């Protein structure tokens, strides 16, 4: 005949409570260990990127920084010459190309696993075709497969152009279009060519500028607008962009 338990109900309840607390402690300890492991992994990842960011030619370290950095947009050296690169037949909207690095390299831009910190500023681009806005796609100049980006790129479809570079170089609009894989010159954009009453007009901070729009320099907080179509005096061309705080 089985013996009855000699433990009282309060004693059994206390034992069960202790077992539950012990289980919770084991779960908490396991979670803490996992958190420590993840922290170590992040530190190792950042350290590895810092090592990769040492440029072989100049020995410059490209460090990871948060967007909206402190660069003042200063530039030195000659203005780059426009490079003829990109489709001359494709019609809008124009998607980001599958090969994000090809256009950047054609434009003479550096592609690296790290962002540059010496020169960090933002400009904005609007493209208007026949009175309608054409989106500037995200990830121009960003090679997600290779986990690398050029010093000139976009992060989203807001039209904000990011320059995060290891030196105070100068940049032009044509380089962004090279990355986009879309032809840009004085005659048109992609498969859109001036003629038949339609024109390509370029504006900087709301003022029309002449010449090849591919040569327009990118500078801090500059608003650039490209307008293609029959000239319309009622069309309101953007003269500025409300950049987020810190950009």
C-alpha atoms as a printed R data frame, in Angstrom:
    type eleno elety resid chain resno      x      y       z
1   ATOM     1    CA   UNK     A     1  0.000  0.000   0.000
2   ATOM     2    CA   UNK     A     2  1.413  3.388  -1.074
3   ATOM     3    CA   UNK     A     3  2.537  5.720   1.628
4   ATOM     4    CA   UNK     A     4  0.806  9.045   1.953
5   ATOM     5    CA   UNK     A     5  2.915 12.137   1.598
6   ATOM     6    CA   UNK     A     6  3.984 13.520   4.917
7   ATOM     7    CA   UNK     A     7  4.443 17.026   3.446
8   ATOM     8    CA   UNK     A     8  1.794 19.585   4.298
9   ATOM     9    CA   UNK     A     9 -0.055 21.561   1.615
10  ATOM    10    CA   UNK     A    10  1.885 24.761   2.416
11  ATOM    11    CA   UNK     A    11  5.170 22.881   2.075
12  ATOM    12    CA   UNK     A    12  4.177 21.446  -1.283
13  ATOM    13    CA   UNK     A    13  3.058 24.880  -2.485
14  ATOM    14    CA   UNK     A    14  6.359 26.345  -1.369
15  ATOM    15    CA   UNK     A    15  8.279 23.710  -3.280
16  ATOM    16    CA   UNK     A    16  6.298 24.363  -6.433
17  ATOM    17    CA   UNK     A    17  6.900 28.097  -6.076
18  ATOM    18    CA   UNK     A    18 10.623 27.534  -5.671
19  ATOM    19    CA   UNK     A    19 10.666 25.306  -8.760
20  ATOM    20    CA   UNK     A    20  8.884 27.996 -10.801
21  ATOM    21    CA   UNK     A    21 11.293 30.682  -9.591
22  ATOM    22    CA   UNK     A    22 14.219 28.431 -10.457
23  ATOM    23    CA   UNK     A    23 12.817 27.922 -13.956
24  ATOM    24    CA   UNK     A    24 12.365 31.660 -14.413
25  ATOM    25    CA   UNK     A    25 15.920 32.242 -13.242
26  ATOM    26    CA   UNK     A    26 17.215 29.710 -15.778
27  ATOM    27    CA   UNK     A    27 15.259 31.419 -18.580
28  ATOM    28    CA   UNK     A    28 16.535 34.844 -17.505
29  ATOM    29    CA   UNK     A    29 20.105 33.556 -17.386
30  ATOM    30    CA   UNK     A    30 19.763 32.039 -20.852
31  ATOM    31    CA   UNK     A    31 18.394 35.290 -22.242
32  ATOM    32    CA   UNK     A    32 21.201 37.292 -20.627
33  ATOM    33    CA   UNK     A    33 23.782 34.932 -22.132
34  ATOM    34    CA   UNK     A    34 22.193 35.307 -25.571
35  ATOM    35    CA   UNK     A    35 22.178 39.096 -25.212
36  ATOM    36    CA   UNK     A    36 25.891 39.048 -24.325
37  ATOM    37    CA   UNK     A    37 26.565 36.833 -27.335
38  ATOM    38    CA   UNK     A    38 24.697 39.225 -29.647
39  ATOM    39    CA   UNK     A    39 26.570 42.228 -28.218
40  ATOM    40    CA   UNK     A    40 29.899 40.492 -28.827
41  ATOM    41    CA   UNK     A    41 28.798 39.673 -32.386
42  ATOM    42    CA   UNK     A    42 27.883 43.308 -33.066
43  ATOM    43    CA   UNK     A    43 31.205 44.535 -31.721
44  ATOM    44    CA   UNK     A    44 33.072 41.992 -33.846
45  ATOM    45    CA   UNK     A    45 31.047 42.997 -36.927
46  ATOM    46    CA   UNK     A    46 31.766 46.706 -36.469
47  ATOM    47    CA   UNK     A    47 35.452 45.985 -35.843
48  ATOM    48    CA   UNK     A    48 35.641 43.911 -39.004
49  ATOM    49    CA   UNK     A    49 34.000 46.660 -41.038
50  ATOM    50    CA   UNK     A    50 36.465 49.194 -39.640
51  ATOM    51    CA   UNK     A    51 39.338 47.025 -40.839
52  ATOM    52    CA   UNK     A    52 37.742 46.598 -44.269
53  ATOM    53    CA   UNK     A    53 37.256 50.356 -44.425
54  ATOM    54    CA   UNK     A    54 40.985 51.039 -44.592
55  ATOM    55    CA   UNK     A    55 41.515 52.133 -48.167
56  ATOM    56    CA   UNK     A    56 44.433 50.328 -49.779
57  ATOM    57    CA   UNK     A    57 45.664 53.338 -51.717
58  ATOM    58    CA   UNK     A    58 45.304 56.158 -49.230
59  ATOM    59    CA   UNK     A    59 45.128 54.386 -45.925
60  ATOM    60    CA   UNK     A    60 41.933 56.247 -45.046
61  ATOM    61    CA   UNK     A    61 39.579 54.662 -42.531
62  ATOM    62    CA   UNK     A    62 35.911 54.849 -43.495
63  ATOM    63    CA   UNK     A    63 33.973 54.643 -40.237
64  ATOM    64    CA   UNK     A    64 30.321 53.788 -39.723
65  ATOM    65    CA   UNK     A    65 28.248 56.903 -38.948
66  ATOM    66    CA   UNK     A    66 24.608 57.704 -38.451
67  ATOM    67    CA   UNK     A    67 22.855 59.522 -41.284
68  ATOM    68    CA   UNK     A    68 22.557 63.263 -41.054
69  ATOM    69    CA   UNK     A    69 26.261 63.659 -40.161
70  ATOM    70    CA   UNK     A    70 28.284 66.796 -39.618
71  ATOM    71    CA   UNK     A    71 29.852 67.290 -43.055
72  ATOM    72    CA   UNK     A    72 29.735 70.872 -44.318
73  ATOM    73    CA   UNK     A    73 29.605 70.083 -48.037
74  ATOM    74    CA   UNK     A    74 32.935 71.782 -48.784
75  ATOM    75    CA   UNK     A    75 34.489 70.693 -52.061
76  ATOM    76    CA   UNK     A    76 37.842 70.927 -53.751
77  ATOM    77    CA   UNK     A    77 39.367 69.922 -57.052
78  ATOM    78    CA   UNK     A    78 37.919 70.083 -60.546
79  ATOM    79    CA   UNK     A    79 34.286 69.452 -61.346
80  ATOM    80    CA   UNK     A    80 33.867 65.978 -62.899
81  ATOM    81    CA   UNK     A    81 33.055 65.822 -66.596
82  ATOM    82    CA   UNK     A    82 29.736 64.156 -67.500
83  ATOM    83    CA   UNK     A    83 30.025 60.529 -68.599
84  ATOM    84    CA   UNK     A    84 27.675 59.149 -71.258
85  ATOM    85    CA   UNK     A    85 26.283 56.085 -69.515
86  ATOM    86    CA   UNK     A    86 22.737 54.781 -69.250
87  ATOM    87    CA   UNK     A    87 19.744 53.853 -71.373
88  ATOM    88    CA   UNK     A    88 18.680 56.299 -74.089
89  ATOM    89    CA   UNK     A    89 15.462 54.404 -74.892
90  ATOM    90    CA   UNK     A    90 13.900 53.568 -71.524
91  ATOM    91    CA   UNK     A    91 10.766 55.542 -70.613
92  ATOM    92    CA   UNK     A    92  9.723 56.589 -67.096
93  ATOM    93    CA   UNK     A    93  9.297 55.519 -64.425
94  ATOM    94    CA   UNK     A    94 12.898 54.371 -64.201
95  ATOM    95    CA   UNK     A    95 13.664 51.669 -61.652
96  ATOM    96    CA   UNK     A    96 16.984 51.230 -59.882
97  ATOM    97    CA   UNK     A    97 19.304 49.003 -61.959
98  ATOM    98    CA   UNK     A    98 20.005 45.405 -60.990
99  ATOM    99    CA   UNK     A    99 23.758 46.090 -60.955
100 ATOM   100    CA   UNK     A   100 24.151 48.982 -58.540
101 ATOM   101    CA   UNK     A   101 27.939 49.187 -58.834
102 ATOM   102    CA   UNK     A   102 28.374 49.363 -62.616
103 ATOM   103    CA   UNK     A   103 27.084 52.911 -63.062
104 ATOM   104    CA   UNK     A   104 28.956 54.147 -59.998
105 ATOM   105    CA   UNK     A   105 32.232 52.827 -61.332
106 ATOM   106    CA   UNK     A   106 31.510 54.271 -64.791
107 ATOM   107    CA   UNK     A   107 31.024 57.654 -63.120
108 ATOM   108    CA   UNK     A   108 34.364 57.382 -61.307
109 ATOM   109    CA   UNK     A   109 32.787 56.908 -57.891
110 ATOM   110    CA   UNK     A   110 34.300 54.761 -55.158
111 ATOM   111    CA   UNK     A   111 32.312 51.739 -53.986
112 ATOM   112    CA   UNK     A   112 33.104 50.448 -50.506
113 ATOM   113    CA   UNK     A   113 31.678 48.509 -47.587
114 ATOM   114    CA   UNK     A   114 31.800 51.661 -45.491
115 ATOM   115    CA   UNK     A   115 30.443 55.206 -45.634
116 ATOM   116    CA   UNK     A   116 32.866 58.111 -45.841
117 ATOM   117    CA   UNK     A   117 32.894 60.658 -43.035
118 ATOM   118    CA   UNK     A   118 35.106 63.488 -44.320
119 ATOM   119    CA   UNK     A   119 32.474 64.988 -46.617
120 ATOM   120    CA   UNK     A   120 28.829 64.393 -45.708
121 ATOM   121    CA   UNK     A   121 25.961 66.442 -47.124
122 ATOM   122    CA   UNK     A   122 22.625 66.110 -48.903
123 ATOM   123    CA   UNK     A   123 20.992 67.585 -51.995
124 ATOM   124    CA   UNK     A   124 17.518 66.969 -53.420
125 ATOM   125    CA   UNK     A   125 16.281 66.041 -56.893
126 ATOM   126    CA   UNK     A   126 12.819 66.389 -58.419
127 ATOM   127    CA   UNK     A   127 12.051 64.948 -61.852
128 ATOM   128    CA   UNK     A   128  8.827 66.120 -63.517
129 ATOM   129    CA   UNK     A   129  7.634 64.659 -66.827
130 ATOM   130    CA   UNK     A   130  4.528 66.026 -68.533
131 ATOM   131    CA   UNK     A   131  3.490 67.690 -65.289
132 ATOM   132    CA   UNK     A   132  3.808 64.547 -63.158
133 ATOM   133    CA   UNK     A   133  6.505 63.663 -60.642
134 ATOM   134    CA   UNK     A   134  8.763 60.731 -61.522
135 ATOM   135    CA   UNK     A   135 10.150 58.985 -58.419
136 ATOM   136    CA   UNK     A   136 13.878 58.872 -57.802
137 ATOM   137    CA   UNK     A   137 14.307 55.271 -56.628
138 ATOM   138    CA   UNK     A   138 15.851 54.112 -53.391
139 ATOM   139    CA   UNK     A   139 19.258 52.420 -53.269
140 ATOM   140    CA   UNK     A   140 20.884 54.112 -56.243
141 ATOM   141    CA   UNK     A   141 24.580 53.475 -55.738
142 ATOM   142    CA   UNK     A   142 23.921 50.829 -53.078
143 ATOM   143    CA   UNK     A   143 24.884 47.257 -53.936
144 ATOM   144    CA   UNK     A   144 22.856 45.223 -51.471
145 ATOM   145    CA   UNK     A   145 24.206 41.875 -52.713
146 ATOM   146    CA   UNK     A   146 27.802 42.970 -52.105
147 ATOM   147    CA   UNK     A   147 26.865 45.014 -49.016
148 ATOM   148    CA   UNK     A   148 28.661 48.013 -50.459
149 ATOM   149    CA   UNK     A   149 27.781 51.536 -51.531
150 ATOM   150    CA   UNK     A   150 29.241 54.395 -53.492
151 ATOM   151    CA   UNK     A   151 30.063 57.771 -51.994
152 ATOM   152    CA   UNK     A   152 27.007 59.159 -53.843
153 ATOM   153    CA   UNK     A   153 23.712 57.335 -53.269
154 ATOM   154    CA   UNK     A   154 20.041 57.359 -52.255
155 ATOM   155    CA   UNK     A   155 18.443 55.517 -49.354
156 ATOM   156    CA   UNK     A   156 14.762 55.975 -50.121
157 ATOM   157    CA   UNK     A   157 12.448 57.337 -52.811
158 ATOM   158    CA   UNK     A   158 12.212 60.845 -51.333
159 ATOM   159    CA   UNK     A   159 14.697 62.261 -53.849
160 ATOM   160    CA   UNK     A   160 17.323 63.000 -51.204
161 ATOM   161    CA   UNK     A   161 20.814 62.514 -52.622
162 ATOM   162    CA   UNK     A   162 23.441 61.525 -50.050
163 ATOM   163    CA   UNK     A   163 27.132 62.292 -50.364
164 ATOM   164    CA   UNK     A   164 29.188 60.428 -47.753
165 ATOM   165    CA   UNK     A   165 32.745 60.507 -48.957
166 ATOM   166    CA   UNK     A   166 36.323 60.075 -47.683
167 ATOM   167    CA   UNK     A   167 37.492 63.376 -49.202
168 ATOM   168    CA   UNK     A   168 36.206 66.807 -50.243
169 ATOM   169    CA   UNK     A   169 35.552 65.932 -53.860
170 ATOM   170    CA   UNK     A   170 33.003 67.583 -56.145
171 ATOM   171    CA   UNK     A   171 30.003 65.764 -57.590
172 ATOM   172    CA   UNK     A   172 27.584 66.374 -60.436
173 ATOM   173    CA   UNK     A   173 24.035 65.317 -61.206
174 ATOM   174    CA   UNK     A   174 25.192 63.227 -64.142
175 ATOM   175    CA   UNK     A   175 26.959 60.838 -61.764
176 ATOM   176    CA   UNK     A   176 23.676 60.064 -60.016
177 ATOM   177    CA   UNK     A   177 22.046 59.367 -63.401
178 ATOM   178    CA   UNK     A   178 24.977 57.083 -64.266
179 ATOM   179    CA   UNK     A   179 24.160 55.106 -61.133
180 ATOM   180    CA   UNK     A   180 20.508 55.179 -62.148
181 ATOM   181    CA   UNK     A   181 21.388 53.776 -65.573
182 ATOM   182    CA   UNK     A   182 19.416 56.579 -67.259
183 ATOM   183    CA   UNK     A   183 20.874 58.829 -69.936
184 ATOM   184    CA   UNK     A   184 20.929 62.531 -69.065
185 ATOM   185    CA   UNK     A   185 22.164 65.305 -71.349
186 ATOM   186    CA   UNK     A   186 21.037 68.618 -72.806
187 ATOM   187    CA   UNK     A   187 18.667 66.853 -75.213
188 ATOM   188    CA   UNK     A   188 16.722 64.721 -72.772
189 ATOM   189    CA   UNK     A   189 16.382 62.014 -70.121
190 ATOM   190    CA   UNK     A   190 16.384 58.303 -70.917
191 ATOM   191    CA   UNK     A   191 14.081 57.743 -73.893
192 ATOM   192    CA   UNK     A   192 12.604 61.253 -73.652
193 ATOM   193    CA   UNK     A   193 14.147 63.609 -76.219
194 ATOM   194    CA   UNK     A   194 13.308 67.271 -76.669
195 ATOM   195    CA   UNK     A   195 11.344 68.118 -79.806
196 ATOM   196    CA   UNK     A   196  7.804 68.473 -81.047
197 ATOM   197    CA   UNK     A   197  7.170 71.328 -78.650
198 ATOM   198    CA   UNK     A   198  8.632 69.505 -75.650
199 ATOM   199    CA   UNK     A   199 11.756 70.696 -73.861
200 ATOM   200    CA   UNK     A   200 14.023 69.673 -71.031
201 ATOM   201    CA   UNK     A   201 14.492 72.459 -68.497
202 ATOM   202    CA   UNK     A   202 16.737 72.385 -65.437
203 ATOM   203    CA   UNK     A   203 16.266 74.451 -62.299
204 ATOM   204    CA   UNK     A   204 18.516 75.048 -59.311
205 ATOM   205    CA   UNK     A   205 16.821 76.404 -56.190
206 ATOM   206    CA   UNK     A   206 13.871 77.433 -58.354
207 ATOM   207    CA   UNK     A   207 15.900 79.307 -60.976
208 ATOM   208    CA   UNK     A   208 16.286 77.985 -64.506
209 ATOM   209    CA   UNK     A   209 19.846 77.217 -65.610
210 ATOM   210    CA   UNK     A   210 21.222 76.706 -69.095
211 ATOM   211    CA   UNK     A   211 23.591 74.083 -70.452
212 ATOM   212    CA   UNK     A   212 23.915 70.365 -69.840
213 ATOM   213    CA   UNK     A   213 21.944 69.411 -66.703
214 ATOM   214    CA   UNK     A   214 24.330 66.501 -66.150
215 ATOM   215    CA   UNK     A   215 26.959 69.110 -65.226
216 ATOM   216    CA   UNK     A   216 24.938 70.645 -62.379
217 ATOM   217    CA   UNK     A   217 26.995 70.435 -59.222
218 ATOM   218    CA   UNK     A   218 25.586 68.731 -56.143
219 ATOM   219    CA   UNK     A   219 26.039 70.908 -53.075
220 ATOM   220    CA   UNK     A   220 24.617 70.948 -49.563
221 ATOM   221    CA   UNK     A   221 20.820 71.441 -49.498
222 ATOM   222    CA   UNK     A   222 20.661 72.320 -53.190
223 ATOM   223    CA   UNK     A   223 17.264 71.724 -54.777
224 ATOM   224    CA   UNK     A   224 17.526 70.523 -58.373
225 ATOM   225    CA   UNK     A   225 14.490 70.058 -60.608
226 ATOM   226    CA   UNK     A   226 14.399 68.566 -64.104
227 ATOM   227    CA   UNK     A   227 11.227 69.355 -66.030
228 ATOM   228    CA   UNK     A   228 10.430 67.628 -69.335
229 ATOM   229    CA   UNK     A   229  7.409 68.369 -71.482
230 ATOM   230    CA   UNK     A   230  5.554 71.238 -73.136
231 ATOM   231    CA   UNK     A   231  6.477 74.423 -71.243
232 ATOM   232    CA   UNK     A   232  3.733 75.307 -68.763
233 ATOM   233    CA   UNK     A   233  3.800 78.676 -67.026
234 ATOM   234    CA   UNK     A   234  1.371 77.372 -64.414
235 ATOM   235    CA   UNK     A   235  3.682 74.559 -63.325
236 ATOM   236    CA   UNK     A   236  5.169 75.283 -59.909
237 ATOM   237    CA   UNK     A   237  8.806 74.215 -59.905
238 ATOM   238    CA   UNK     A   238 10.181 73.346 -56.435
239 ATOM   239    CA   UNK     A   239 12.652 75.927 -55.164
240 ATOM   240    CA   UNK     A   240 13.619 74.210 -51.908
241 ATOM   241    CA   UNK     A   241 13.241 70.986 -49.965
242 ATOM   242    CA   UNK     A   242 12.418 70.532 -46.298
243 ATOM   243    CA   UNK     A   243 15.322 68.347 -45.217
244 ATOM   244    CA   UNK     A   244 14.836 66.384 -41.992
245 ATOM   245    CA   UNK     A   245 16.558 67.835 -38.944
246 ATOM   246    CA   UNK     A   246 20.213 66.860 -38.934
247 ATOM   247    CA   UNK     A   247 20.447 66.472 -42.701
